[in-house]
């Protein structure tokens, strides 16, 4: 099979496998809910895909717990396989409730993680946020978030902190 054929097969198989994980009765015992799956994995063959650049960071605890449940369920469906999470890849649908409106949009996982930290604390300086996420401060790129049309993070010029 050609590499591209394997890649296409991976995508199709991944969607089927993700569905099977949520259908499996043991998965429901692990805590995954079929009604509203919050997390979907894309499972690919490591040997046939190019090296995917991943920058590790600490995801919010609620997502981490869902990832563990997904992994437990995956083990029941594919017992001889192991998942390797690439936390910086993918997309996250985020709903932000502001004082005057609610916004829903898709962002990279790192930006969803940044937003989640603002739920805990109103203001963050770049260094503290990077420490919390265990990531290099340059990787946060808050200025890139500020430049988006959504414009939900702003820098406080007086003290250099950022807020929603």
Phi, psi and omega per residue, in radians:
X1 nan 2.371 3.111
X2 -1.238 2.716 -3.100
X3 -0.973 -0.764 -3.126
X4 -1.144 -0.602 3.096
X5 -1.139 -0.684 3.102
X6 -1.128 -0.729 -3.134
X7 -1.094 -0.760 3.114
X8 -1.137 -0.753 3.095
X9 -1.065 -0.701 3.105
X10 -1.007 -0.780 -3.110
X11 -1.100 -0.818 3.134
X12 -1.115 -0.839 -3.140
X13 -1.097 -0.641 -3.125
X14 -1.104 -0.751 3.117
X15 -1.130 -0.717 3.114
X16 -1.140 -0.794 -3.130
X17 -1.106 -0.716 3.106
X18 -1.055 -0.754 3.082
X19 -1.103 -0.727 3.122
X20 -1.101 -0.630 3.140
X21 -1.072 -0.729 -3.128
X22 -1.371 -0.323 3.107
X23 -1.509 -0.439 -3.038
X24 -1.127 2.230 3.140
X25 -1.033 -0.611 3.123
X26 -1.172 -0.598 3.096
X27 -1.065 -0.695 3.133
X28 -1.160 -0.569 3.066
X29 -1.147 -0.636 3.131
X30 -1.207 -0.217 3.081
X31 1.917 0.043 3.096
X32 -1.411 2.308 -3.103
X33 -1.773 2.233 -3.131
X34 -1.202 -0.578 -3.015
X35 -1.067 -0.874 -3.090
X36 -2.343 1.367 3.126
X37 -1.092 2.232 -3.100
X38 -1.651 -0.330 -3.037
X39 -2.329 2.298 3.057
X40 -2.190 2.346 3.112
X41 -1.787 2.611 2.983
X42 -1.964 2.027 -3.060
X43 -1.820 2.140 -3.086
X44 -2.211 2.756 3.096
X45 -1.422 2.002 -3.051
X46 -0.981 -0.636 -3.052
X47 -1.249 -0.415 -3.011
X48 -1.823 -0.112 -3.132
X49 -1.830 2.641 3.068
X50 -1.142 2.791 3.098
X51 -1.069 2.150 -3.136
X52 -1.630 2.202 -3.118
X53 -1.277 2.183 -3.128
X54 -2.314 2.257 3.034
X55 -1.913 2.016 -3.097
X56 -1.232 2.486 2.994
X57 -2.691 2.858 -3.117
X58 -1.441 2.083 3.111
X59 -1.443 2.802 3.108
X60 -0.978 2.605 -3.066
X61 -0.986 -0.700 -3.129
X62 -1.096 -0.684 3.111
X63 -1.244 -0.697 3.112
X64 -1.028 -0.734 3.104
X65 -1.115 -0.719 3.107
X66 -1.146 -0.637 3.092
X67 -1.115 -0.707 3.108
X68 -1.128 -0.737 3.108
X69 -1.098 -0.747 3.128
X70 -1.075 -0.763 -3.137
X71 -1.110 -0.726 3.090
X72 -1.069 -0.763 3.128
X73 -1.153 -0.681 3.112
X74 -1.031 -0.713 -3.134
X75 -1.089 -0.520 3.118
X76 -1.316 -0.542 -3.126
X77 -1.490 -0.678 -3.138
X78 -2.250 1.352 -3.003
X79 -1.077 -0.472 -3.082
X80 -1.660 0.088 -3.116
X81 -1.926 2.729 3.120
X82 -2.259 2.417 3.091
X83 -1.493 2.483 2.983
X84 -2.154 1.920 -3.089
X85 -1.321 2.328 3.024
X86 -1.914 1.543 -2.948
X87 -1.121 -0.425 -3.093
X88 -1.523 -0.088 -3.124
X89 -1.770 2.660 3.090
X90 1.968 -2.861 3.114
X91 -2.509 2.674 -3.121
X92 -2.293 2.289 3.036
X93 -1.528 2.101 -3.085
X94 -2.027 2.379 3.031
X95 -2.016 2.050 -3.128
X96 -1.870 2.142 3.083
X97 -1.721 1.907 3.096
X98 -1.710 3.057 -3.110
X99 -1.066 -0.695 -3.034
X100 -1.867 -0.108 -3.099
X101 -2.890 2.902 3.046
X102 -2.040 2.293 3.141
X103 -1.996 2.454 3.037
X104 -2.243 2.285 -3.118
X105 -2.766 2.920 3.100
X106 -1.764 2.348 3.112
X107 -2.390 2.917 3.021
X108 -1.200 2.680 -3.131
X109 -0.959 -0.616 -3.131
X110 -1.118 -0.662 3.141
X111 -1.248 -0.637 3.070
X112 -1.109 -0.658 3.106
X113 -1.157 -0.746 3.097
X114 -1.039 -0.827 3.134
X115 -1.034 -0.731 -3.123
X116 -1.076 -0.578 3.119
X117 -1.203 -0.481 3.085
X118 -1.287 -0.242 3.016
X119 -1.274 -0.487 -3.112
X120 -1.510 -0.672 -3.044
X121 -2.464 2.331 -3.064
X122 -1.188 -0.643 -3.094
X123 -2.227 2.489 3.101
X124 -2.377 2.440 2.902
X125 -1.605 2.729 -3.023
X126 -0.991 -0.760 -3.090
X127 -1.118 -0.790 -3.126
X128 -1.133 -0.719 3.124
X129 -1.139 -0.726 3.103
X130 -1.091 -0.723 3.089
X131 -1.086 -0.753 -3.137
X132 -1.070 -0.698 -3.107
X133 -1.540 -0.130 -3.073
X134 0.963 1.002 -3.109
X135 -2.471 2.748 3.092
X136 -1.159 2.274 -3.107
X137 -0.953 -0.583 3.123
X138 -1.141 -0.431 -3.118
X139 -1.281 -0.352 -3.097
X140 -1.201 -0.647 3.071
X141 0.837 0.864 3.132
X142 -1.069 -0.506 3.119
X143 -1.116 -0.542 3.083
X144 -1.210 -0.595 3.078
X145 -1.166 -0.722 -3.120
X146 -1.092 -0.495 -3.088
X147 -1.451 -0.175 -3.116
X148 -1.225 2.813 3.120
X149 -1.163 -0.358 3.141
X150 -1.262 -0.728 3.029
X151 0.905 1.016 -3.090
X152 -1.799 -0.159 3.079
X153 -2.034 2.286 3.110
X154 -2.290 2.567 3.127
X155 -1.537 2.351 3.051
X156 -1.492 1.962 -3.055
X157 -1.105 -0.490 -3.064
X158 -1.230 -0.700 -3.080
X159 -2.174 0.021 3.094
X160 1.334 0.109 3.100
X161 -1.434 2.929 3.110
X162 -2.099 2.581 3.096
X163 -2.535 2.854 3.085
X164 -1.361 nan nan
